[in-house]
């Protein structure tokens, strides 16, 4: 009798384990990080044939906005449902989509070198994902996307690391000009940027070397043209979005330097309705980077 109970318990255990192993959408996993000295949470989407096809997949790192976390693109963006449909109807190629948590780091290293999110992302997170999942671990099969703070993050990471990414598709990106940060009210600047750029500077003192190194609009104007041309660029911002000006200036900066890119300005504001409807066109743009 005991052997029978043990046998059926083992079957139940194996069934549960197998069920967990076959999940294609998993929220809030974690990766240990030596650089950050704390675990990094992430959610992941695996394509429909992940467990049945003997092949590897390209990867898109999909970044959340300010005050959100690794679950936002699944909860509010319906990324899994949209990607499943688009893959099955051939609109986008099968791909793995990874959604990391970044807190309010803006996906960058802070000015003191204490919170080195970019270093963690490039040196630890990408290698970890490549080791854990059936990825194609080369730049030509790796891309970035994101919204708002995550749009800034996708642009920044791609601009700083063009040899790591084939494409970048950014939504409603937090692109802020030097003039805009100089004119920013103190309470707004202090609540958002002090931890990243320094203790409450005012006016032109805010345009520091660290600011310019991590300001995507400055990078678009100063990085070598050949470096910027390594990445395929796409960005999208609503005509009623409060970040429209920075995104329009990015388009102008890239066009003035003859950097190929696609810029979309559709009817809409800084909201999930806009980002949901833009996700598949952005992944379609990225998907063409994975094809030859």
C-alpha positions in Angstrom: 0.0 0.0 0.0 2.8 2.4 0.9 4.6 1.6 -2.4 1.4 2.4 -4.3 0.9 5.7 -2.5 4.6 6.6 -3.1 4.2 5.6 -6.8 1.2 7.9 -7.3 2.8 10.7 -5.3 5.8 10.5 -7.7 3.5 10.6 -10.7 1.8 13.7 -9.3 5.1 15.3 -8.6 6.4 14.6 -12.0 3.2 15.9 -13.6 3.5 19.2 -11.7 7.2 19.5 -12.5 6.5 18.8 -16.1 3.7 21.3 -16.1 5.9 24.0 -14.7 8.7 23.2 -17.1 6.3 23.6 -20.1 5.1 27.1 -19.1 5.6 29.6 -21.9 4.8 32.8 -19.9 6.5 33.1 -16.5 6.4 36.2 -14.3 8.9 37.4 -11.7 11.7 34.9 -12.0 15.0 36.2 -10.6 18.7 36.2 -11.5 21.4 36.7 -8.9 23.6 39.8 -9.6 27.1 40.4 -8.2 27.2 43.8 -9.8 24.0 45.1 -8.1 24.4 42.9 -5.0 20.7 42.0 -5.2 18.6 39.7 -7.4 17.1 41.0 -10.6 13.6 40.0 -11.4 12.4 39.3 -14.9 9.4 37.8 -16.7 9.7 35.8 -19.9 7.6 34.9 -23.0 8.5 31.8 -24.9 7.1 31.2 -28.5 4.5 28.6 -29.2 6.9 25.9 -30.5 9.6 26.5 -27.9 9.2 23.0 -26.3 8.6 21.1 -29.5 11.1 22.6 -32.1 14.8 21.7 -32.0 16.0 25.2 -32.7 17.1 28.4 -31.1 15.3 31.8 -31.1 16.1 35.5 -31.4 15.5 37.6 -28.3 13.8 40.9 -27.7 14.4 42.7 -24.4 11.2 44.6 -23.7 11.7 47.3 -21.0 9.1 48.8 -18.7 8.4 52.4 -17.8 8.9 54.5 -14.7 7.2 53.1 -11.6 6.3 49.8 -13.3 8.1 46.5 -13.1 8.8 43.2 -14.9 5.1 42.3 -15.1 3.7 45.4 -16.7 4.1 44.4 -20.4 2.3 41.2 -19.7 -0.4 42.6 -17.4 -1.2 45.8 -19.3 0.5 45.3 -22.7 -1.0 41.8 -23.3 2.4 40.9 -24.8 1.9 37.1 -24.7 -1.5 37.2 -26.3 -0.4 39.6 -29.0 2.8 37.8 -29.7 1.1 34.4 -29.9 -1.3 35.6 -32.6 1.3 37.5 -34.6 3.7 34.5 -34.6 0.9 32.1 -35.6 -0.3 34.2 -38.5 3.3 34.9 -39.7 3.4 38.6 -38.9 6.5 38.3 -36.7 9.0 35.4 -36.5 9.1 33.2 -33.4 11.0 35.0 -30.7 11.7 35.0 -27.0 10.7 38.2 -25.2 12.4 39.0 -21.9 11.0 41.7 -19.5 13.5 42.7 -16.8 12.7 44.8 -13.7 14.8 48.0 -13.5 13.2 49.9 -10.7 13.7 53.6 -11.4 17.3 53.3 -12.7 16.5 54.5 -16.2 18.5 51.4 -17.2 21.8 53.3 -16.7 24.7 53.4 -14.3 24.4 56.2 -11.7 26.9 59.0 -11.3 28.6 57.4 -8.3 28.9 53.9 -9.8 26.8 52.4 -6.9 23.8 51.3 -9.0 25.3 50.0 -12.2 22.2 48.8 -14.0 23.7 49.0 -17.5 26.8 47.1 -16.5 24.6 44.4 -15.0 22.4 44.2 -18.1 25.3 43.8 -20.5 27.7 41.8 -18.4 25.4 39.5 -16.4 21.8 39.6 -17.6 22.2 38.9 -21.3 24.8 36.1 -20.7 22.4 34.6 -18.1 19.4 34.6 -20.5 21.6 33.1 -23.2 22.7 30.3 -20.8 19.2 29.5 -19.5 17.2 29.6 -22.7 17.4 28.4 -26.3 18.6 31.8 -27.7 20.7 32.7 -30.7 23.4 34.4 -28.7 24.7 36.9 -31.2 24.0 40.6 -31.9 22.2 39.9 -35.2 19.5 38.0 -33.3 19.1 40.3 -30.3 17.1 43.5 -30.0 15.7 46.1 -27.6 12.3 47.7 -27.1 10.5 49.6 -24.3 8.2 52.4 -23.3 8.8 55.8 -21.7 11.7 55.2 -19.2 12.1 51.9 -21.0 12.2 53.6 -24.4 15.0 55.7 -23.1 16.7 52.6 -21.7 16.4 50.7 -25.1 17.9 53.7 -26.9 20.7 54.2 -24.3 21.7 50.5 -24.2 21.8 50.2 -27.9 23.7 53.5 -28.4 26.3 52.5 -25.8 26.5 48.9 -27.0 25.9 48.8 -30.8 27.9 45.6 -31.2 25.3 43.8 -28.9 22.0 44.6 -30.7 20.7 44.5 -34.2 17.7 46.7 -33.7 15.9 49.0 -31.2 12.2 50.0 -31.2 11.3 52.6 -28.6 7.9 53.9 -27.6 7.2 57.4 -26.0 10.8 57.5 -25.0 12.0 59.7 -22.1 14.2 61.8 -24.5 15.0 65.1 -22.7 17.1 67.8 -24.3 19.7 69.8 -22.4 17.5 72.9 -22.5 14.6 71.0 -21.1 16.5 69.6 -18.1 17.9 73.1 -17.4 14.4 74.5 -17.3 12.9 71.6 -15.4 11.3 72.6 -12.0 13.4 71.7 -9.1 10.9 69.4 -7.4 10.5 67.4 -10.6 14.2 67.1 -11.2 15.0 66.2 -7.6 12.3 63.5 -7.5 13.4 61.8 -10.7 17.1 62.5 -11.4 19.0 63.3 -8.2 20.0 59.7 -7.5 21.2 59.3 -11.1 23.0 62.6 -11.7 23.8 64.2 -8.4 22.4 66.1 -5.4 20.0 68.8 -6.5 22.0 70.8 -9.0 20.2 73.7 -10.6 20.0 75.2 -14.1 23.0 74.6 -16.4 24.8 72.8 -13.6 22.6 69.8 -14.4 24.3 69.4 -17.8 27.2 67.4 -16.4 29.5 65.0 -18.2 27.5 62.1 -16.8 24.3 63.6 -18.0 25.6 64.0 -21.6 27.1 60.5 -21.5 23.6 59.1 -20.7 21.4 61.5 -22.6 20.3 59.8 -25.8 19.7 63.1 -27.6 23.3 64.2 -27.0 24.5 60.7 -28.0 22.6 60.9 -31.2 24.4 64.1 -32.0 27.9 63.1 -30.9 28.5 59.3 -31.3 30.3 58.3 -34.5 28.0 57.9 -37.4 29.3 54.4 -38.2 28.5 53.3 -34.6 24.9 54.5 -34.8 24.4 52.9 -38.2 25.2 49.5 -36.7 21.7 49.4 -35.2 18.3 49.6 -37.0 16.3 52.3 -35.2 12.5 52.7 -34.8 10.7 55.0 -32.5 7.1 55.9 -32.0 5.4 58.6 -29.9 1.8 59.9 -29.7 0.9 63.3 -30.9 -0.7 64.1 -27.5 2.2 62.6 -25.5 4.0 65.0 -23.2 7.3 63.5 -24.5 6.6 64.4 -28.1 9.2 67.2 -28.3 12.2 65.0 -27.3 11.1 62.3 -29.7 10.7 64.8 -32.6 14.2 66.2 -31.7 15.6 62.7 -31.9 14.2 62.3 -35.4 15.7 65.6 -36.4 19.1 64.8 -34.9 19.3 61.4 -36.7 18.0 62.8 -40.0 20.6 65.6 -39.9 23.3 63.0 -39.6 21.8 60.7 -42.2 21.3 57.9 -39.7 18.6 55.5 -41.2 15.6 55.2 -38.9 11.8 55.0 -38.8 9.8 57.5 -36.8 6.1 57.2 -36.2 3.8 59.8 -34.6 0.3 58.4 -34.3 -2.8 59.8 -32.6 -2.6 59.1 -28.9 -1.1 60.0 -25.5 1.2 58.5 -22.9 -0.9 55.5 -22.2 -1.2 51.7 -22.5 -3.8 51.9 -25.3 -1.2 53.5 -27.5 1.6 51.1 -26.6 -0.5 48.0 -27.0 -1.5 49.0 -30.5 2.1 49.8 -31.4 3.7 46.6 -30.0 3.3 44.3 -33.0 4.4 46.8 -35.6 7.5 47.4 -33.5 8.2 43.7 -33.2 7.6 43.3 -36.9 10.2 46.0 -37.6 12.6 44.1 -35.2 11.7 40.8 -36.9 12.9 42.0 -40.2 16.3 42.5 -38.6 16.4 38.7 -37.8 15.8 37.7 -41.4 18.3 37.6 -44.2 
